[in-house]
């Protein structure tokens, strides 16, 4: 009996085909082509899983809310700004600016005791943020000495471009409507421009800013409150504007941080 006859049927067919000159490589190529869609689908699934893993590992943008508050108005606004920031999924870190006045002077000014639970910001920490919002009470229509002292410590950041391209915003408080609601913000823009920061205003996204039903602070430059003689606290409308500013600002930071 021949060796061919002793082989299994499948091997006989294969041997017969080879003897008849059938091009087996072509059949193999056909099978490969038929499996191509499956391989592509598998590749897409792997890429999709990798992409999801990459997105899940992506760091949340970090936003610093940094304020100076002598009577508590800006501190109250700052907490609403933080709520707005966190509503977008960004990480918010709250800081206060160091006091420069001696205790005896603050006592004569009836200043509120500082919140010891909120850390003091250091100039060298600023580059750690993806975006920064400053809360500033006005001083003769401009920024007070305490805030200027922090700004003046940023010479190294100016030289190294450490803050270049970072979004920045401002919210504020004044004693009255004409007490510097807009000039306080405008006097900060020169500092932001020199460091190459991107000023993000409040704008009029929240239409309550245009309300004339009640006296309130705030402008297109940022959320604001009216302190009066110190006894008036931020109104519900002013707090809503502060929260809106935090929310809208954080959305800009998230887009730039992609």
TORGU-993361 format. One line per field, with one value per residue (C-alpha): x, y, z. Coordinates in Angstrom, 2 decimals, decimal comma, always signed. Example, Ala and Ser with C-alpha at 12.3 -4.5 7.8 and 13.67 -1.06 7.14 Angstrom:
2
xx = (+12,30:+13,67) $
yy = (-4,50:-1,06) $
zz = (+7,80:+7,14) $
***
This chain:
258
xx = (+0,00:+1,34:+2,24:-0,32:-3,18:-2,14:-2,47:-5,62:-8,24:-7,34:-3,71:-4,65:-6,64:-3,81:-1,26:-3,55:-4,00:-0,29:+0,29:-2,31:-0,46:-3,11:-1,73:-2,10:-0,45:-3,36:-5,86:-3,80:-3,86:-7,63:-8,03:-5,74:-7,85:-11,04:-9,60:-8,47:-11,72:-11,50:-7,93:-8,83:-11,73:-9,41:-6,92:-9,61:-10,76:-7,20:-6,77:-10,10:-9,20:-5,82:-7,48:-9,94:-7,11:-5,21:-8,22:-8,86:-5,24:-5,26:-4,65:-7,49:-6,73:-5,80:-7,14:-5,93:-8,41:-6,26:-7,78:-7,10:-9,94:-9,93:-13,61:-14,70:-16,57:-14,01:-13,48:-17,20:-17,13:-14,02:-15,82:-18,57:-15,98:-14,47:-17,88:-18,20:-14,74:-15,38:-18,72:-16,73:-14,60:-11,49:-9,49:-9,71:-7,20:-8,06:-5,34:-5,19:-2,63:-0,31:-1,09:+1,39:-0,13:+0,86:-1,69:-2,19:-3,14:-5,55:-7,16:-7,77:-9,30:-11,60:-10,33:-11,73:-9,46:-7,84:-9,04:-6,16:-7,52:-6,72:-3,02:-1,01:+0,03:+3,71:+4,84:+6,85:+3,63:+1,87:+3,31:+1,74:-1,72:-3,30:-5,32:-5,61:-8,47:-7,63:-10,12:-9,24:-10,85:-10,33:-8,04:-8,70:-9,91:-6,92:-5,34:-4,29:-0,69:-1,08:-1,91:+0,78:+3,32:+2,51:+2,66:+6,03:+7,48:+6,86:+9,94:+11,43:+8,25:+8,39:+11,96:+11,35:+7,86:+6,63:+3,12:+3,02:-0,22:-2,01:-5,64:-6,31:-9,39:-10,40:-13,34:-13,58:-15,38:-15,86:-17,57:-19,97:-21,02:-18,58:-15,78:-13,68:-15,60:-13,92:-10,72:-9,63:-9,68:-8,14:-5,17:-4,41:-4,41:-1,07:+0,50:-1,13:+0,01:+3,66:+3,66:+1,90:-1,16:-4,54:-7,17:-10,56:-13,40:-16,80:-18,65:-22,46:-23,01:-24,98:-27,77:-28,40:-25,40:-27,62:-30,41:-31,60:-34,06:-31,60:-28,34:-25,44:-21,77:-20,03:-19,20:-18,10:-14,59:-15,57:-17,95:-18,15:-19,85:-20,66:-19,43:-20,83:-19,63:-18,73:-22,05:-23,52:-22,68:-22,66:-26,19:-27,59:-27,24:-23,59:-22,79:-24,47:-22,26:-19,19:-20,15:-20,82:-17,39:-15,70:-17,66:-17,05:-13,39:-12,78:-14,34:-11,77:-8,94:-10,12:-10,08:-6,56:-5,28:-6,15) $
yy = (+0,00:+3,36:+5,85:+8,22:+5,77:+5,30:+8,98:+10,50:+11,93:+15,54:+14,91:+13,05:+16,07:+18,41:+16,20:+15,83:+19,54:+20,14:+17,53:+19,10:+22,39:+24,27:+27,54:+27,05:+30,36:+32,13:+30,29:+31,27:+34,89:+34,69:+33,49:+36,28:+38,85:+37,41:+37,78:+41,36:+42,99:+40,93:+42,04:+45,67:+45,44:+43,92:+46,70:+49,34:+47,72:+47,76:+51,42:+52,35:+50,60:+52,33:+55,69:+55,16:+54,18:+57,32:+59,54:+57,95:+58,55:+62,19:+64,63:+66,95:+70,63:+72,47:+75,97:+78,24:+80,67:+83,22:+86,06:+88,80:+89,68:+92,13:+92,00:+88,62:+89,71:+88,46:+85,27:+84,51:+85,17:+82,99:+79,96:+80,37:+80,68:+77,40:+75,70:+76,85:+75,54:+72,15:+71,78:+71,28:+68,46:+70,60:+70,52:+73,76:+74,91:+77,87:+80,21:+83,58:+86,34:+87,18:+90,17:+93,06:+95,27:+94,89:+93,51:+96,83:+98,56:+95,78:+96,05:+99,77:+99,01:+96,40:+93,79:+90,29:+87,59:+85,55:+82,01:+79,84:+76,83:+78,43:+78,37:+81,43:+81,41:+81,66:+83,17:+80,06:+77,97:+79,91:+77,92:+74,74:+75,98:+75,51:+78,67:+81,32:+83,51:+86,38:+87,80:+91,43:+94,13:+97,57:+100,18:+103,63:+102,03:+99,73:+96,67:+96,89:+96,67:+93,04:+91,94:+94,15:+92,55:+89,14:+90,49:+92,11:+88,72:+87,38:+88,83:+85,36:+84,10:+87,03:+86,19:+82,46:+82,67:+80,34:+81,85:+82,48:+81,32:+80,53:+81,74:+84,27:+86,04:+88,54:+89,12:+92,04:+94,05:+97,78:+99,98:+101,39:+101,01:+103,67:+102,53:+100,74:+97,64:+97,81:+99,75:+97,17:+94,54:+96,83:+97,69:+93,96:+93,48:+95,28:+92,70:+89,83:+91,20:+91,47:+87,84:+86,70:+85,43:+85,16:+87,36:+85,62:+88,02:+87,11:+88,58:+88,43:+84,68:+84,91:+87,32:+88,18:+90,49:+92,83:+92,84:+96,25:+94,83:+95,26:+96,99:+94,59:+94,39:+92,74:+93,72:+92,13:+92,00:+89,76:+89,02:+91,65:+92,60:+95,87:+95,99:+99,35:+100,20:+96,54:+95,41:+94,44:+90,88:+89,46:+89,03:+85,87:+87,43:+88,36:+84,88:+83,39:+85,53:+84,36:+80,73:+81,37:+82,92:+79,90:+77,56:+79,43:+80,09:+76,40:+75,44:+77,63:+76,08:+72,57:+73,41:+74,83:+71,96:+69,25) $
zz = (+0,00:-0,86:+1,80:+0,29:+0,93:+4,54:+5,31:+6,92:+4,53:+5,34:+4,60:+1,43:+0,21:+1,06:-0,67:-3,66:-3,93:-3,74:-6,47:-8,71:-8,47:-6,38:-4,99:-1,24:-0,38:-2,10:+0,12:+3,14:+1,97:+1,61:+5,17:+6,32:+4,51:+5,96:+9,45:+8,85:+10,08:+13,26:+13,86:+13,22:+15,65:+18,24:+17,62:+18,04:+21,28:+22,59:+21,60:+23,18:+26,42:+26,41:+25,77:+28,64:+30,92:+29,90:+30,58:+33,95:+34,96:+33,86:+36,71:+37,64:+36,97:+40,16:+40,79:+43,59:+45,15:+46,96:+48,97:+51,47:+53,83:+56,72:+57,69:+56,29:+53,18:+50,67:+52,69:+52,39:+48,66:+48,27:+49,64:+47,05:+44,30:+45,53:+45,34:+41,75:+40,88:+42,44:+40,64:+37,40:+38,80:+39,20:+42,40:+44,39:+46,99:+49,21:+50,51:+52,20:+51,72:+54,60:+56,77:+56,73:+59,42:+63,08:+65,54:+67,34:+64,10:+63,15:+66,58:+66,07:+62,68:+64,29:+61,84:+62,02:+63,40:+60,62:+59,92:+61,13:+59,21:+55,85:+54,90:+53,91:+50,26:+49,39:+46,10:+45,22:+45,30:+42,53:+39,58:+41,02:+39,99:+36,57:+37,22:+39,95:+41,18:+43,50:+46,01:+46,71:+48,87:+47,40:+48,91:+47,47:+44,24:+43,89:+45,48:+49,15:+50,34:+51,45:+47,90:+46,39:+48,70:+47,21:+43,67:+44,37:+45,30:+41,79:+40,11:+39,73:+38,07:+35,65:+34,68:+34,33:+32,72:+35,46:+35,34:+31,60:+29,99:+33,25:+33,46:+36,21:+37,55:+40,22:+42,55:+44,94:+47,60:+48,08:+50,59:+48,00:+44,37:+43,19:+45,47:+42,85:+41,73:+38,32:+38,99:+41,57:+38,83:+36,23:+38,43:+38,66:+34,89:+34,54:+36,85:+34,98:+31,62:+32,67:+33,77:+30,62:+32,46:+30,72:+32,37:+32,43:+33,30:+34,70:+31,74:+31,68:+31,44:+34,68:+33,77:+37,42:+37,15:+35,10:+37,68:+38,86:+41,36:+44,21:+44,99:+44,50:+43,68:+40,76:+37,20:+33,95:+35,44:+38,33:+41,17:+43,89:+47,11:+48,86:+52,44:+53,44:+56,95:+57,43:+58,81:+55,44:+54,41:+50,83:+49,52:+47,98:+44,52:+45,12:+46,39:+43,34:+41,09:+42,99:+42,51:+38,82:+38,43:+39,97:+37,72:+34,47:+35,27:+35,98:+32,64:+30,88:+32,89:+31,98:+28,27:+28,43:+30,58:+27,99) $
***
